[in-house]
Amino acid sequence: MEWTQFEPGPASYRHWQLEVAGPVAKLTMKVDAAHPHKPGYELKLNSYDLSVDIELADITQRLRFEHPEVRVCVVGADLDRVFCSGANIYMLGASSHSFKVNFCKFTNETRRYLEDASAHSALKFLSACKGTTAGGGYELALACDEIMLVEDGNSAVSFPETPLLAVLPGTGGLTRLVDKRKVRRDRADVFCTLAEGIKGKRAKEWNLVDDVVPRSKWDEAVSARTQALVAKASGEGRAVGPAVKLPALAATVKDTSRAYCYVSLDIDNKQRTATLTVRAPSQAPQGSITAEGVDTWSLRAFRELDNALLHLRFDLPQIGTVLVRTIGDRSLVLAHDEALRADASGFAREVRLLQARVLRRLDNTAKSLFAVADSPESCFAGVLLEVALACDRAYGLIDAKEAIALQTGVANRGDLLTASGLSRLAVRFYGTPAQVEKVLAEGAKGPLSVEAAEALGLVTIAADDIDFADELRIAVEERASLSPDALTGMEASLRFLGPETMETKIFGRLSAWQNWIFTRANATGEQGALTLYGRPERPAFQFNRT
């Protein structure tokens, strides 16, 4: 099988150019139309597909680790009178439903990462839209801290998805419009049904952009706004660096497996299952996390886990259930967690934030996730206990010697938040905060046997060696017999309990509507608008509303 490349590296960027000069980075979108993710369409007018967004995600990550001195990233384009025309429609029209869903999810995560960098790393983004900014192009701009639009009588911001394509501005567009930019909802309603969009002073008056600037004063205005943002970001007083280069993960790849340094992914196509194994560090931190640098376990293991999750989504759609296991010494996991949280450097902060993002990626992964602790080597402790808590169920083998155990640590005290802003323990015991404190208090005393963990609510099913294998086998077989669509909806609904945030709206409410619309005839049927885009025929809509 052909695996997708999710870590392209600066030397192989085709669609973006990054220039760094002190506290300012200039990120220029110059999409290579002739090199789409897959053959069959051209990336005209700075439209984007998965390959373009993989590079953007890679750049955003590298800015945080490799260029921590950067305070403002100016996002622009190198195409006459076009900033970005959004997701490539021919690509969407030709893609399977599962690919469209995963593509939208990935682009949403990438845009959330821009906002995460702004909120936690004092890295601000200025969208300098010198030309048409349409659909996903405007959604990218909305993910930035500020938006500037050139005033030339032609350039506009627009959401043409509903009037032209019978779909939604689904990369967070609708949510950010009203939740983030506070655009009045009646004006948002008008804006989202105007295919031609809004330009000039009206765009600013409606708060669709922060400023509109004539072409003659563009460079001067962008420079002034950039410097103002640099001052603002610097004033937040975040620790900076040290910088580290992110090396390639260099997995050993076979048709049915990917093996990294600390993570492995093994595929059973016949059973439609995969086993995702995360190994503990082999030794305690050698000094501070910062001194350990880029190969420190806390960073390396979670970069590998992140990469494996993306392959599960895009390359292995037939896999429905993932058994998540851990191997190693619990005490070493906890030691790395403690060293990471004791380290006040900007690098250590970025590692903690990356762990949180990867765990949220796990939350967003549409697979049935079963954590399995069935070996004395299982090490669901600290940050790896967070992995188990992100799973839909946890199975534990009761052993007489109580060698199989779970353990809490500093990583479980609330800095690895879910999309709802709650810790995973708070989500697990939603409405009963006293139970969270009880778990942390009991965990502080030492390892929790499987029986103790079950009694505290950390393990779903605990069984002895007579019943454990059958319990797990039956659960996996049962999962394989159920509708994948129903399971996806059920799991997502159960995972995202708690208060609603902009992030839960984007990944829950908005994505659910977009996924539904993608299956409707008005969008993707034979006469659907997405199907007929670019053809002379007009779409034929079914006008009955549900």
C-alpha positions as CSV (number, residue, x, y, z in Angstrom):
1,M,0.0,0.0,0.0
2,E,1.0,3.6,-0.5
3,W,1.4,5.6,2.7
4,T,0.7,9.3,2.8
5,Q,3.7,11.6,3.6
6,F,2.7,13.7,6.6
7,E,6.1,15.2,7.5
8,P,7.3,16.8,4.3
9,G,10.1,19.0,5.7
10,P,11.2,22.4,4.5
11,A,13.3,21.0,1.6
12,S,10.3,19.5,-0.1
13,Y,7.7,22.3,0.3
14,R,6.0,22.9,-3.0
15,H,3.1,25.2,-2.1
16,W,4.4,27.5,0.6
17,Q,7.5,29.7,1.1
18,L,8.7,30.6,4.5
19,E,11.1,33.5,5.2
20,V,12.2,34.2,8.8
21,A,13.8,37.5,9.8
22,G,14.1,37.9,13.6
23,P,10.6,38.1,15.2
24,V,8.8,38.2,11.9
25,A,8.0,35.3,9.5
26,K,6.6,35.8,6.1
27,L,4.6,32.8,4.9
28,T,3.6,33.0,1.3
29,M,1.1,30.7,-0.3
30,K,2.2,29.9,-3.9
31,V,0.4,26.7,-4.7
32,D,2.0,24.6,-7.4
33,A,-1.0,23.8,-9.6
34,A,0.7,20.9,-11.2
35,H,1.4,19.0,-8.0
36,P,-1.9,18.1,-6.3
37,H,-2.1,15.4,-3.6
38,K,-3.4,13.0,-6.2
39,P,-3.7,13.1,-10.0
40,G,-6.9,14.2,-11.5
41,Y,-7.2,18.0,-10.8
42,E,-5.2,21.2,-10.9
43,L,-4.7,23.5,-7.9
44,K,-5.7,26.6,-9.7
45,L,-6.1,30.1,-8.1
46,N,-4.2,29.1,-4.9
47,S,-6.8,26.5,-4.1
48,Y,-5.7,23.8,-1.6
49,D,-5.9,20.1,-1.1
50,L,-4.4,17.8,1.5
51,S,-0.8,18.2,0.2
52,V,-1.1,22.0,0.7
53,D,-2.5,21.7,4.2
54,I,0.1,19.1,5.2
55,E,2.8,21.6,4.5
56,L,0.9,24.3,6.4
57,A,0.6,22.0,9.4
58,D,4.3,21.2,9.2
59,I,5.3,24.8,8.9
60,T,3.2,25.8,11.9
61,Q,4.8,23.1,14.0
62,R,8.3,24.0,12.9
63,L,7.7,27.7,13.7
64,R,7.0,26.8,17.3
65,F,10.0,24.5,17.7
66,E,12.6,25.7,15.2
67,H,11.9,29.4,15.2
68,P,10.7,30.3,18.7
69,E,12.0,33.8,18.2
70,V,9.2,34.5,15.8
71,R,6.4,36.6,17.3
72,V,4.3,37.3,14.1
73,C,3.7,35.3,11.0
74,V,2.4,37.3,8.1
75,V,0.4,35.0,5.8
76,G,0.2,36.2,2.3
77,A,0.1,35.0,-1.3
78,D,2.1,35.2,-4.4
79,L,-0.6,35.3,-7.0
80,D,-1.9,38.3,-8.8
81,R,-5.2,39.5,-7.2
82,V,-5.9,36.2,-5.5
83,F,-5.1,35.4,-1.9
84,C,-6.7,31.9,-1.8
85,S,-9.8,30.5,-3.4
86,G,-10.3,27.8,-0.8
87,A,-10.4,24.0,-1.0
88,N,-10.1,22.7,-4.5
89,I,-13.6,21.9,-5.6
90,Y,-12.6,19.3,-8.2
91,M,-10.7,17.5,-5.5
92,L,-13.7,17.5,-3.3
93,G,-16.0,16.4,-6.1
94,A,-13.8,13.4,-6.9
95,S,-13.1,12.3,-3.4
96,S,-14.8,9.6,-1.3
97,H,-17.0,10.6,1.6
98,S,-14.4,9.3,4.1
99,F,-11.6,11.3,2.5
100,K,-13.7,14.5,2.4
101,V,-14.5,14.1,6.1
102,N,-10.9,13.4,7.1
103,F,-9.7,16.2,4.9
104,C,-12.0,18.7,6.6
105,K,-11.1,17.4,10.0
106,F,-7.4,17.8,9.2
107,T,-7.8,21.3,7.9
108,N,-9.8,22.3,10.9
109,E,-7.1,20.9,13.2
110,T,-4.4,22.8,11.3
111,R,-6.3,26.1,11.7
112,R,-6.9,25.4,15.4
113,Y,-3.2,25.0,15.7
114,L,-2.7,28.5,14.5
115,E,-5.0,29.7,17.2
116,D,-3.4,27.5,19.8
117,A,0.0,29.1,19.0
118,S,-1.5,32.5,19.4
119,A,-3.2,31.7,22.7
120,H,-0.3,29.8,24.3
121,S,2.9,30.6,22.5
122,A,2.6,34.3,21.8
123,L,2.9,33.6,18.1
124,K,0.4,35.8,16.3
125,F,-0.8,35.5,12.7
126,L,-1.6,38.4,10.4
127,S,-3.5,37.5,7.3
128,A,-2.6,39.9,4.5
129,C,-5.2,39.3,1.9
130,K,-4.1,41.1,-1.3
131,G,-6.7,39.8,-3.5
132,T,-9.8,37.6,-3.6
133,T,-10.2,35.6,-0.4
134,A,-12.9,33.0,-0.9
135,G,-14.3,30.0,0.9
136,G,-11.5,28.1,2.7
137,G,-9.2,31.0,1.9
138,Y,-11.3,33.2,4.1
139,E,-11.6,30.4,6.7
140,L,-7.7,30.4,6.8
141,A,-7.8,34.1,7.3
142,L,-10.3,33.8,10.1
143,A,-8.0,31.5,11.9
144,C,-5.4,34.3,12.1
145,D,-5.4,37.0,14.7
146,E,-6.1,39.8,12.3
147,I,-7.2,40.2,8.7
148,M,-6.1,42.9,6.3
149,L,-7.8,43.2,2.9
150,V,-6.6,45.3,0.0
151,E,-9.1,47.9,-1.3
152,D,-8.9,47.9,-5.0
153,G,-12.6,47.7,-6.1
154,N,-12.2,44.0,-6.8
155,S,-10.9,42.1,-3.8
156,A,-13.5,40.6,-1.5
157,V,-14.0,38.1,1.3
158,S,-16.6,35.5,0.6
159,F,-18.2,32.3,1.7
160,P,-19.6,31.0,-1.6
161,E,-20.0,27.4,-0.4
162,T,-23.8,27.5,0.3
163,P,-24.9,29.5,-2.9
164,L,-22.5,27.8,-5.3
165,L,-21.7,24.4,-4.0
166,A,-24.6,23.4,-1.7
167,V,-22.1,22.7,1.2
168,L,-20.9,24.8,4.2
169,P,-17.9,26.8,5.0
170,G,-17.0,23.8,7.1
171,T,-13.4,24.6,8.0
172,G,-14.6,26.4,11.1
173,G,-15.9,29.3,9.0
174,L,-19.4,29.6,10.3
175,T,-18.3,29.2,13.9
176,R,-15.5,31.7,13.7
177,L,-17.6,34.3,12.0
178,V,-20.0,34.7,14.9
179,D,-18.1,33.2,17.8
180,K,-14.7,34.6,17.2
181,R,-15.2,37.8,15.2
182,K,-18.6,38.5,16.7
183,V,-20.2,39.2,13.3
184,R,-23.9,39.9,13.9
185,R,-25.8,36.7,13.0
186,D,-28.2,38.5,10.6
187,R,-25.3,40.0,8.8
188,A,-23.5,36.6,8.8
189,D,-26.7,35.1,7.2
190,V,-26.5,37.7,4.4
191,F,-22.7,37.2,4.0
192,C,-22.9,33.4,3.7
193,T,-25.4,33.6,0.9
194,L,-23.6,36.2,-1.3
195,A,-21.5,34.3,-3.7
196,E,-19.6,37.4,-4.7
197,G,-18.8,38.3,-1.1
198,I,-18.3,41.7,0.5
199,K,-15.5,44.1,-0.1
200,G,-14.1,47.4,1.0
201,K,-15.5,49.5,3.8
202,R,-18.5,47.3,4.3
203,A,-16.3,44.3,5.0
204,K,-14.6,46.3,7.8
205,E,-17.9,47.8,9.0
206,W,-19.3,44.3,9.4
207,N,-16.1,43.1,11.2
208,L,-15.3,40.6,8.4
209,V,-11.8,42.1,8.3
210,D,-9.8,44.4,10.6
211,D,-8.7,46.9,8.0
212,V,-9.0,47.7,4.3
213,V,-6.1,49.4,2.7
214,P,-5.5,50.9,-0.8
215,R,-2.9,49.1,-2.9
216,S,-0.7,52.3,-2.8
217,K,-0.4,52.1,0.9
218,W,-0.5,48.3,1.3
219,D,3.2,47.4,2.1
220,E,3.5,50.3,4.6
221,A,0.2,49.4,6.4
222,V,1.1,45.7,6.6
223,S,4.5,46.5,8.0
224,A,3.1,48.9,10.6
225,R,0.5,46.3,11.7
226,T,3.1,43.6,11.9
227,Q,5.3,45.7,14.2
228,A,2.3,46.4,16.4
229,L,1.6,42.7,16.7
230,V,5.2,42.0,17.5
231,A,5.0,44.5,20.4
232,K,1.8,42.9,21.6
233,A,3.1,39.3,21.4
234,S,6.4,40.3,23.1
235,G,4.4,42.0,25.9
236,E,2.9,38.6,26.8
237,G,6.2,37.6,28.3
238,R,6.3,34.0,27.1
239,A,9.5,32.1,27.6
240,V,11.3,31.6,24.3
241,G,13.1,28.5,23.1
242,P,15.7,27.2,22.9
243,A,15.2,26.3,19.2
244,V,15.4,22.7,18.1
245,K,15.3,21.2,14.7
246,L,12.6,18.5,14.2
247,P,14.2,15.5,12.5
248,A,12.3,13.1,10.3
249,L,10.6,10.4,12.2
250,A,12.0,7.7,9.8
251,A,9.5,5.0,10.5
252,T,10.1,1.4,9.4
253,V,7.2,0.9,7.0
254,K,5.7,-2.3,5.7
255,D,2.3,-3.0,4.2
256,T,0.7,-3.9,7.5
257,S,2.8,-2.0,10.0
258,R,4.6,1.2,10.9
259,A,7.3,1.0,13.5
260,Y,8.8,4.1,15.1
261,C,11.2,4.5,18.0
262,Y,8.5,4.5,20.7
263,V,5.3,3.8,18.7
264,S,4.2,1.0,16.5
265,L,1.1,0.4,14.5
266,D,0.2,-3.1,13.5
267,I,-2.7,-3.8,11.1
268,D,-5.0,-6.8,11.0
269,N,-6.9,-6.3,7.8
270,K,-8.9,-9.5,8.2
271,Q,-10.3,-8.5,11.5
272,R,-10.4,-4.8,10.6
273,T,-8.4,-3.9,13.7
274,A,-5.1,-2.3,14.5
275,T,-2.9,-2.4,17.6
276,L,-1.3,0.9,18.5
277,T,1.5,0.5,21.0
278,V,3.3,3.2,22.8
279,R,6.6,2.3,24.6
280,A,7.8,4.1,27.8
281,P,11.2,5.8,27.9
282,S,14.1,3.4,28.5
283,Q,15.7,5.7,31.1
284,A,15.0,8.6,33.4
285,P,15.6,12.1,32.0
286,Q,19.3,12.9,31.8
287,G,19.0,16.4,33.3
288,S,16.2,18.8,32.2
289,I,13.9,18.1,29.3
290,T,15.4,21.1,27.6
291,A,18.9,19.6,28.0
292,E,17.6,16.4,26.4
293,G,16.5,18.3,23.4
294,V,14.6,17.1,20.4
295,D,14.9,13.4,21.1
296,T,13.5,13.6,24.6
297,W,10.8,10.9,25.0
298,S,8.0,13.4,25.9
299,L,8.4,15.0,22.4
300,R,9.5,12.1,20.3
301,A,6.8,9.6,21.4
302,F,4.0,12.1,20.9
303,R,5.3,13.2,17.5
304,E,5.2,9.5,16.5
305,L,1.8,9.0,18.0
306,D,0.5,12.0,16.1
307,N,1.9,10.6,12.8
308,A,0.5,7.2,13.4
309,L,-3.0,8.6,14.0
310,L,-2.9,10.5,10.7
311,H,-2.1,7.3,8.9
312,L,-4.9,5.5,10.6
313,R,-7.3,8.2,9.4
314,F,-6.2,8.6,5.8
315,D,-4.5,5.4,4.8
316,L,-6.5,2.8,6.8
317,P,-10.2,3.6,6.4
318,Q,-11.2,-0.1,6.7
319,I,-9.8,-0.3,10.2
320,G,-12.6,0.2,12.7
321,T,-11.2,-0.8,16.1
322,V,-7.8,0.2,17.5
323,L,-6.4,-1.6,20.6
324,V,-4.2,0.8,22.4
325,R,-1.4,-0.8,24.5
326,T,1.6,0.6,26.4
327,I,4.9,-1.2,27.2
328,G,7.5,-0.2,29.7
329,D,8.4,1.2,33.1
330,R,5.6,3.3,34.6
331,S,8.1,5.1,36.9
332,L,10.1,6.3,33.9
333,V,6.9,7.8,32.3
334,L,6.2,9.6,35.5
335,A,9.7,10.8,35.8
336,H,9.6,12.4,32.3
337,D,6.3,14.0,33.1
338,E,7.7,15.5,36.3
339,A,10.8,16.8,34.5
340,L,8.7,18.3,31.7
341,R,6.4,20.2,34.1
342,A,9.3,21.4,36.2
343,D,11.0,22.9,33.2
344,A,10.1,26.5,32.6
345,S,11.7,26.9,29.2
346,G,9.7,27.8,26.1
347,F,10.8,24.5,24.6
348,A,9.3,22.5,27.5
349,R,6.1,24.5,27.2
350,E,5.9,23.6,23.5
351,V,6.3,19.9,24.2
352,R,3.4,20.1,26.8
353,L,1.3,21.9,24.2
354,L,2.1,19.3,21.5
355,Q,1.1,16.5,23.9
356,A,-2.2,18.2,24.4
357,R,-2.8,18.7,20.7
358,V,-2.0,15.0,20.0
359,L,-4.4,13.9,22.7
360,R,-7.1,16.0,21.1
361,R,-6.2,14.5,17.7
362,L,-6.8,11.1,19.4
363,D,-10.2,12.4,20.7
364,N,-11.1,13.4,17.1
365,T,-10.1,10.1,15.5
366,A,-13.1,8.2,14.2
367,K,-12.1,4.7,15.3
368,S,-13.3,2.7,18.2
369,L,-10.5,3.0,20.8
370,F,-10.0,0.3,23.4
371,A,-7.2,0.7,25.9
372,V,-5.8,-2.7,27.0
373,A,-3.7,-3.3,30.1
374,D,-3.0,-7.1,30.0
375,S,0.7,-7.3,30.7
376,P,2.9,-6.5,33.7
377,E,4.7,-4.3,31.2
378,S,1.6,-2.1,30.7
379,C,2.4,1.4,31.7
380,F,-0.8,3.5,31.5
381,A,0.7,6.1,33.9
382,G,0.8,9.9,33.8
383,V,0.6,11.2,30.2
384,L,0.0,7.6,29.0
385,L,-2.9,7.3,31.4
386,E,-4.3,10.3,29.4
387,V,-4.1,8.1,26.3
388,A,-6.2,5.5,28.1
389,L,-8.7,8.1,29.3
390,A,-9.1,9.3,25.7
391,C,-10.2,5.8,24.6
392,D,-13.8,4.7,24.5
393,R,-13.2,1.8,26.8
394,A,-10.4,0.4,29.0
395,Y,-9.9,-3.3,29.6
396,G,-7.7,-4.6,32.4
397,L,-6.4,-8.1,33.3
398,I,-6.6,-8.9,37.0
399,D,-3.4,-10.7,38.0
400,A,-2.8,-12.2,41.4
401,K,0.5,-10.4,41.9
402,E,-1.1,-7.0,41.0
403,A,1.8,-6.4,38.6
404,I,-0.6,-4.9,36.1
405,A,-1.5,-1.5,37.3
406,L,-2.3,2.1,36.3
407,Q,-0.9,5.2,37.9
408,T,-1.7,8.9,38.1
409,G,0.9,11.7,38.1
410,V,1.4,15.4,37.5
411,A,0.3,15.1,33.9
412,N,-3.2,14.1,35.1
413,R,-3.7,17.3,37.1
414,G,-5.3,19.3,34.3
415,D,-2.9,20.9,31.8
416,L,-3.8,18.5,29.0
417,L,-7.2,19.8,28.3
418,T,-9.9,18.4,26.0
419,A,-11.7,20.6,23.4
420,S,-14.3,21.4,26.0
421,G,-11.6,22.9,28.3
422,L,-11.9,20.1,30.9
423,S,-9.2,17.6,31.9
424,R,-9.8,14.0,30.8
425,L,-10.4,13.0,34.4
426,A,-13.0,15.8,34.7
427,V,-14.6,14.4,31.5
428,R,-14.5,10.9,32.8
429,F,-16.3,11.9,36.0
430,Y,-18.3,14.8,34.6
431,G,-20.6,16.2,37.3
432,T,-18.8,14.4,40.1
433,P,-15.6,16.5,40.7
434,A,-15.1,14.8,44.1
435,Q,-14.3,11.6,42.2
436,V,-11.5,13.4,40.3
437,E,-9.9,14.4,43.6
438,K,-10.4,10.9,45.0
439,V,-8.6,9.3,42.0
440,L,-5.7,11.8,42.2
441,A,-5.4,11.2,46.0
442,E,-5.5,7.4,45.6
443,G,-3.1,7.6,42.7
444,A,-0.7,9.7,44.6
445,K,-0.2,6.7,47.0
446,G,1.2,4.6,44.2
447,P,0.2,2.2,41.4
448,L,-3.5,1.2,41.2
449,S,-4.1,-2.4,40.6
450,V,-6.6,-3.3,37.9
451,E,-9.3,-4.0,40.5
452,A,-8.6,-0.8,42.3
453,A,-8.6,1.1,39.0
454,E,-11.9,-0.4,38.1
455,A,-13.4,0.5,41.5
456,L,-12.2,4.1,40.9
457,G,-13.7,4.2,37.4
458,L,-10.5,4.2,35.4
459,V,-11.1,0.7,33.9
460,T,-14.3,-0.3,32.1
461,I,-14.0,-4.0,32.2
462,A,-11.7,-5.9,34.6
463,A,-11.4,-9.7,34.4
464,D,-9.1,-12.5,35.5
465,D,-7.0,-14.6,33.2
466,I,-9.9,-17.1,32.8
467,D,-12.3,-14.6,31.2
468,F,-10.1,-11.7,30.0
469,A,-9.2,-12.9,26.5
470,D,-12.8,-13.9,25.8
471,E,-14.1,-10.6,27.1
472,L,-11.8,-8.6,24.9
473,R,-12.3,-10.9,21.8
474,I,-16.1,-10.7,22.1
475,A,-16.0,-6.9,22.4
476,V,-13.8,-6.5,19.3
477,E,-16.0,-8.9,17.3
478,E,-19.1,-7.2,18.5
479,R,-17.7,-3.8,17.4
480,A,-16.9,-5.2,14.0
481,S,-20.5,-6.2,13.5
482,L,-22.0,-2.7,14.2
483,S,-22.5,0.1,11.7
484,P,-19.3,2.2,11.4
485,D,-21.4,5.3,10.8
486,A,-23.4,4.7,13.9
487,L,-20.3,4.0,16.0
488,T,-18.6,7.2,14.7
489,G,-21.6,9.3,15.7
490,M,-22.0,7.5,19.0
491,E,-18.4,7.8,20.0
492,A,-18.1,11.4,19.0
493,S,-21.2,12.3,21.0
494,L,-19.9,10.5,24.1
495,R,-16.4,11.8,23.9
496,F,-17.3,15.5,23.7
497,L,-19.4,16.0,26.8
498,G,-19.1,19.1,28.9
499,P,-19.4,22.8,28.1
500,E,-19.4,23.8,24.5
501,T,-16.5,25.8,23.1
502,M,-15.6,27.2,19.7
503,E,-13.6,24.0,19.2
504,T,-16.4,21.6,20.1
505,K,-18.7,23.5,17.8
506,I,-16.3,23.2,15.0
507,F,-15.5,19.5,15.4
508,G,-18.9,18.5,16.7
509,R,-21.8,20.5,15.5
510,L,-20.4,22.0,12.3
511,S,-18.6,18.8,11.2
512,A,-21.7,16.8,11.8
513,W,-23.7,19.0,9.5
514,Q,-21.1,19.1,6.8
515,N,-20.7,15.3,6.9
516,W,-24.5,14.9,6.5
517,I,-24.6,17.5,3.7
518,F,-21.7,15.6,1.9
519,T,-24.0,12.6,1.6
520,R,-27.0,14.5,0.3
521,A,-28.0,14.5,-3.4
522,N,-28.0,18.3,-3.5
523,A,-24.3,18.4,-2.9
524,T,-22.8,15.1,-4.1
525,G,-25.6,13.4,-6.0
526,E,-25.4,13.0,-9.8
527,Q,-27.0,16.4,-10.2
528,G,-25.4,17.9,-7.1
529,A,-23.7,21.3,-7.0
530,L,-20.3,19.8,-5.9
531,T,-20.5,17.1,-8.5
532,L,-21.3,19.5,-11.4
533,Y,-18.9,22.3,-10.4
534,G,-17.1,23.6,-13.5
535,R,-19.5,21.9,-15.9
536,P,-22.0,23.7,-18.1
537,E,-25.0,22.0,-16.4
538,R,-26.8,23.5,-13.5
539,P,-27.4,21.5,-10.4
540,A,-30.9,20.1,-9.8
541,F,-31.9,20.5,-6.2
542,Q,-34.4,18.6,-4.2
543,F,-36.3,21.4,-2.5
544,N,-37.9,19.5,0.4
545,R,-36.4,20.6,3.7
546,T,-35.9,18.1,6.4
